[in-house]
Amino acid sequence: MIAPPPGIRPIAAIASWPIQKSVNWSGGYVVPSGGRSFASVMGRWTVPAVSRPFGSTAQEFRSSTWIGLDGQRLYLDSSLPQIGTGQKWLTAPYAGAEYTAWFQWWARGQDNPPEDLPLPVDAGHEISAIITVLDDRTVRFNLKNETLGIILQAFNASAPAPCRISGATAEWIMERPSPMGSDGWDAYPLPDYSPFAFTGCVAESIAPGGVSLQDHDLDSARLIRMYEIIANPPGTRTISTAQRVLEPAQRLELTRITA
């Protein structure tokens, strides 16, 4: 078992084309009903191998693969606890890929950077992750490299003030992140990535004042495709998309779309 990062307190059937689009996300999310809120989200994925897109002149390409809570709805003091892996392709000082584990508590209007986690990851490794809500401002993160059999020691994190956890959505996402201090419209270029899938996708919801949990899987997931804006000819182009496969075993398949 690996120690948590410094400053963190340790604790003992195929769906149709996605109808929603984003400049920096592709994947899927679920929404509870009947006044319920999510109390946990979990998922598993294989770290995709990344490379430089053919013909691109950019010097750096980045993608992030993660599970999270609350990121898909706009509301006052909204935030997003998330944990996953990062995939980066650099062309200088040498050409090559880098793979990391990380977590972040993103908050609207705040610069809260991702924090690297001391869990070794590489392309092709199978990763499993869980986020559990402990109270309206605290979650517990769990991350495991299934391929290496290494478990990162579970740790708690608190929401940046004045944020609270609403449990309004749960996500499984491939993202092209943005530099700190910018927004999603100024995201890093997306590297080419090998097709992969989220599996074991389950979010648990709870009713106000209740104790019983209800499972939500990909059967009710809403899908997102990622696009980029191009100058010549002017327009947009889909660069990453998702589809649900519900039988025989549920999975959320992510695919890089090239020109």
N, C-alpha and C positions, 0 to 999 in steps of 0.2 A: 504494500500500500504506500502511495506517495503522499507526502505532506501537502497541506493546502498552501496557497500562495501567501506571502507575507501580508499581515494586516487583516487576514480573514480568520474568524474564530472557528476552529474545528469543532465538530460534534461527534460523541461516540456514535366484377364486370367492368369494362373500360368506359370512362366517361367521355363526353364530348369535349371539343376544344375549349380551353378556359375562356370564360366570358369576362373576367376582370383582367386588367392589365396594370403594369407598374414599370417605372423606369429602373427600379433596382431590386425587385423581388420576383421570384417565381416559386411556385409550390402550392400549398393548400392550407386552409384554416377552417376551424369549426366554431360555431356560436351556440351557446346554451339557450334554452327556452324556459318559459314559465317562471321567470325571475331567478333562475339558478345562476350560479357563478362557478367558474372553474377553480378547482382546488389542486389540480396537478396536470402535467402533460408529460408524455414520454415518447420516445422513438429511437429507432436504430437505423444506421446508414453505413455504407462503405465510402471511405474517403475517396473522392474522385481524383484521378490523375489530371493535372493541368499542363497546358502548353501554350505557346504563343500562337494566336490566331494567324492564319496564313495572310501575308500581305500587310499586316499591321506594322506601324512605325512607332507605336507607343513603347515606352521604356519599362513600364510596370503594369501588371495585370493582377487583379485580386478578386477572390470570391470567398464567401463565408457560407457554411452549411450549419444550420442550427434549429433548435426548438425554442419556443418562447411563449409568453403569455401577454395578452393585452395589446399587441402591436398593431392590430388592424382596425381599431376604432378611434375616432377623434373625440376626445372629451377633456374637460378641465384637468390640468396637471397629469396628463397621460404619460405613461412610462412603459418600459418593456424589459423585463428580466429575460435573458437569453443565454444559452450555452451551446458550444459546438466546436467546429474545427474551421481553420482558415487555410486557404489554398492560394499561393502567390507564385507568379512567374516573373522573374527579373531578367533583364537583358544586360545589366551592368552591376558590378564590375565583371560579372561572369553570367552566362546564360544558364538558368536552372530554376527548379521549383523548390519552394519551401512550404512545409506543412506544420501547423501548430494547433494546440488546443487553447481555448479562451472562454471567457465569460464577460458579459457586460450588462449593466443596468442602464439602458438608454432612457433618457428623459427629455421630453420636448423642451427646447430652449436652453438645454444645459450641455456642456461639453464633458461627458463622462466616457473616457476612452475605454476600449476593450482591454482586458487584463489577461496576459498570457498565463496559462496553467501548466504546471510541471508534469504533464502527461505526454509521453512520446507518441507521436502519430506519424503515419506515412501513407502515401497513396496505396489503396487496396486494403487498409486496415478497417475492420468493422468496429464501429463505435456505438455505444448505447448511452442514453442520457435521460435524466428525470429531473423535473422541476416540481417541487412540492410547496404549496402555500402553507405557512405556519400561522400567520396572522395577516392583517391587512397591510402590513409594511415589511414582512419578512418572508423569504423563501429559502428553501434548502436545495442546493445543487448536488446532483450525483452525475459522475461521468466515468465510463469504463472503456478501456481498449480491450474489446473481446478477443481480438487476434493475439495480442501479447499476454492476455490474462492479467492485466494491471488495472487496479481500481484506484482512482483518485479519491483521497479521503473526503467524505462528504463535508460540505461547509455551508454556513448560512450567510446570507447577504441581506442588507436592509435597503429599502427604497430611498432614493435621494429625496430630501424634503423639498416640497410639501407633498410628494406623490403618495398615492395609495394604490394597492392592487385591487382592480375591479373584477378580474376574472371574466372579462367580457369576450375574449377570444383566446384560442390556442392555435399555434402555428407550427408548421414544418416547412422550412424555407431554404432555398438557395438564393443568396444575395450577392450583388456587387456593391461593396461598401463604399462610403464616401470618406474623404479626408476629414479629420476633425475640424470643426468650425465651418463646414460647408453643409449643403443639404443633398438630398437624393438626386437632384438634377445635375449635380457635379460629381457623379460617381466615378470610381476607377473603371477603366476598361475591363470587361469580363474576359477571362482567359477561356480558351477552349477547355472543356472538361469532359472526361469520360462519362457516359451515361451511368446513372446510379439510381437507387430507389430508397426512400424512407419506408421502413417496415415497422411492425409493432406499434403503429400510431394509435395511441389512446389518450384521451383527455377525460378526467373525472370531474363532474360537477356536483354541487351541493346546493340545496334550497336554503333560503334564509332561516336561520335557527334550526336547521335540520342536522342530521348526523349520517344519513345514508348517502352513499355516493352512486352516481349514475355514469356509466361509461358512454363515451362518444368516440366513434371510430371514423374511418374514412367514408363510410356510407353517406354521411351528411356533409362531407367536406366541400368547400367552395374553392375553386381553382384560380390561380393567378399565372399569367404569362408575363415575361419581362420583354421590354422593347427598348430600342435606342433610337435617338433622333439622328437622322443623316442629312447632310447638306447637299449632296449631289447624286441623284436628283433630290430635291427637298422632300422630306417625308419621314416615316418611321419604319422600323424593321424589327420583327420579333427575333430575339436572340436566345431565349431560354423558355421552355414550356414544360407543363406538368400534365400528367394524366393519371387518373385513378384506375387501378386494376383491383376488382373486388373479389374475383374468384380465380383460382381456388384459395389463394391466400391474399389478403389485402396488402397493397403496396402503392406508394405514390412515386411514379417514375418521372425523373427529371432528365431532360434532353437539351443539349446545346444545339442551337440552330445556326448554321453558317450560311453565308450568302452563296 
